[in-house]
Amino acid sequence: MIDITIENFQTDLIEASVQQPVLLDIWAEWCGPCKSLGPVLEKLEAEYGGRFLLAKLNADEQPEIAGQLSQAFGVRSIPFCVMFAGGQPVDGFVGALPAEQIRTFLDKHVPSEDLIESEVETLEAEEAAAVGDTDTAVAKLEDALEKDPGNDEARYDLIKLLLAQGALEGAKHIFLPIAGRATGPAPEPRVVAFSRYIAAVQAAQQGRHPQAITAAIEANKRDFQARFELAQLFFASGNFTAAMDELLEIIMRDKSWNDEIARKTYIAILEVMTKPQPKAAAEAKPALEIAGKQAVASADPVIDQYRRKLSMALF
């Protein structure tokens, strides 16, 4: 538990809630229900074992913060509890509710133990893969997905490792539960990208020998089909920049060739290369001015470079 003031509001509440949910209890010394609610919240914080952080704010001592939150949620009384997640206030409740009702509220916003373990195993898998321990990485990612089938990043990382090993059928099996999200009126770009990644590996396994492809290109620089096949080979082998270089050659000569397949594949490669941002919190109530804005992590310079190359080729 931590006490919130104007001085630590940004770091200990806003920024902290990016890492884990923070429940802010707004109270006052003169408030009888506040005094009965406080111990219940403290017991729940211990019961949840660190899955959320309890913070307290004295409304009389910090009227600016309390006033902004009350106005944002249309609340005029205390005790008033606000859940922060992803750097924003996302939900709240008023009054000294019983523990069971508060658990119901918490469970809407606080990740389960399985979800947390899944995220930890995903990070451990990334570390194992970085030092070349692929078997450990695959095992951890499989366990992470078993604990949380909704852990998309574990799924994508596992697909990458399986494709790198040439395990196409295994990768297709892992991709299958999300395949439907690549189609329809609003396909998800990252799912579409991985569907193209899998398609590239399949095409590479079934296509012409690399020497035949390069010979065709040497004979005719505008043999776009051969260039696309070569790009697919590079994409399938994880040589992403070489794949995009070949696709650029097509885009610069004929942007619309084969329903813009070169541009679409180029964008898919950039998406596969891009490390996603942490899961965003649910849409918040009107943001507090005092909260400021979260800093955006800088992008990979190689990705930036190839985004610029595509932009120049298209315009």
Secondary structure, DSSP 8 states (H G I E B T S, - for coil): -EE--TTTIIIIIIIHHHHS-EEEEEE-TT-HHHHHHHHHHHHHHHHTTTSSEEEEEETTT-HHHHHHHHHHHT--SSSEEEEEETTEEEEEEES---HHHHHHHHHTTS--HHHHHHHHHHHHHHHHHHTT-HHHHHHHHHHHHHH-TT-HHHHHHHHHHHHHTT-HHHHHHHHGGGGGGGSSSS--HHHHHHHHHHHHHHHHHHS--HHHHHHHHHH-TT-HHHHHHHHHHHHHHT-HHHHHHHHHHHHHH-TTHHHHHHHHHHHHHHHHHS----------SS--GGG---------HHHHHHHHHHHHHH-
